């Protein structure tokens, strides 16, 4: 039977996993850890295809591609495709992922992003992730982005400054390839060949003040440079990882096992600036015989402003011991 104490233990175990190898002085950051090894194989108008090795660094405890890394691939590769038809990559409004099967470690996955609509202020992209060896679809994602008229237009409560790699020319496949290539180069510069950094350790290091009651878990994460994007705010892929992990912990307050991820959906409402603290609150909204749903709110702790809201749907695999996300 699930209890609040088991949920706290679950999160504590996750934050201590690889803690002995985490180096606070490492030059690696979220994108460096998540995207190292990414290769562009095709870039045309409204479409981008990349190969990505499922190295040990981005695997979960089951030895398969981590669900948070899957979300980061959806975020970044779809942004590359959008740049081929829009003046810049824009700002995330909504992202959702459906998980079908795991991508085993040691294999490559193929990530294909396709822009379904590019309007004057919004762009929509679909992303498919496949096991490259078998061609089997392992996950699908959708990404909606707001495209301000100019890269330095005000977005939410702050300025969206032009980060490195943002194309300054007309939207073309070449501009999209430059956008992702610059990102890859930044990753290579930050990555240390002998680094022991791990995706989950990078995303969750510093998680603290964990409290749990029946059906709810609350915790804090400092928005340090390690988990920031190029706009110096909390990375969208890290937000998805928090929705995954904290949502799973909330389910464990009411169910013996955390289950297996089926779907994660996130609405990005405002930025969560670097240097602030993120307060994550996960609440179980549904607990059935075979599925459970948790809603996760991420707020700026200092102001209480809601920055993102996520939903995590999980299949309750009762026969598996202490199953978190299989992604």
VENZI-V796814 format. One line per field, one symbol per residue. ss: DSSP state (H for helix, E for strand, C for the rest). phi: phi as a letter, one per 40 degrees, with the letter a starting at -180 (. if undefined). psi: psi as a letter, one per 20 degrees, with the letter a starting at -180 (. if undefined). A space follows every 50 residues. Layout:
BEGIN
ss = ???
phi = ???
psi = ???
END
This chain:
BEGIN
ss = CCCHHHHHHHHHHHHHCCHHHCCCCCCCCHHHHHHCCCEEEEEECCEEEE EEECCHHHECCCCEECHHHHHHHHHHHHHHHHHCCCCCCCEEEEEEEEEC CCCECCCEEEEEEEEEEECCCEEEEEEEEEECCCCCEEEEEEEEEECCCC CCCEECCEECCCCCCCCCCCCCHHHHHHHHHHHHHHHHHHCCCCCCCCHH HHHHCCCEEEEEECCEEEEEEECCHHHECCCCEECHHHHHHHHHHHHHHH HHCCCCCCCEEEEEEEEECCCCECCCEEEEEEEEEEECCCEEEEEEEEEE CCCCCEEEEEEEEEECCCCCCCCCCCC
phi = .cbdcccccdcccccccgccbcbcccccbccdccbdgcbcbaabcgaabb bacccddbccccgbdccccdcccdccccccccccbbcacgbcbaabbbbb acbccgbbbbbbbbccabccbbbbbbbbbbcccbgccbabbbbbbcbcdb dbccbfbacccccdgccbbccadcccccdccccccccccccbdccbdbdc cccbcgdafcbbbcgabbabbcccddbccccgbdccccdccccdcccccc cccbbcbcgbcbabbbbcbacbccgcbcbbbbbcbabbcbbbbbbbbbbc dcbgccbabbbbbbcccccbcfccccb
psi = pqqhhhgghghgggiipjhiipohjqiqaghghhjpippphporojpppq qppmrhhjqaijkrpqhhhghhgggghhhghhhijqhrhappgqpqpppg qqoqqirqqpppppphpoahiqqpqqpppqohgijpphqqqpppqpnqhq hjqppcjrpnqorqipqjaqorhhhghhghghggghghhhpphjqjqqgh gghipipalpqprojqpprqppmrhhjqaijkrpphhhghhgggghgggg hiiiqhqiappgpppppohrqnqqirppopoppoipoahiqqppppppqo hhijpphqpqpopqpnnhipplpbpj.
END
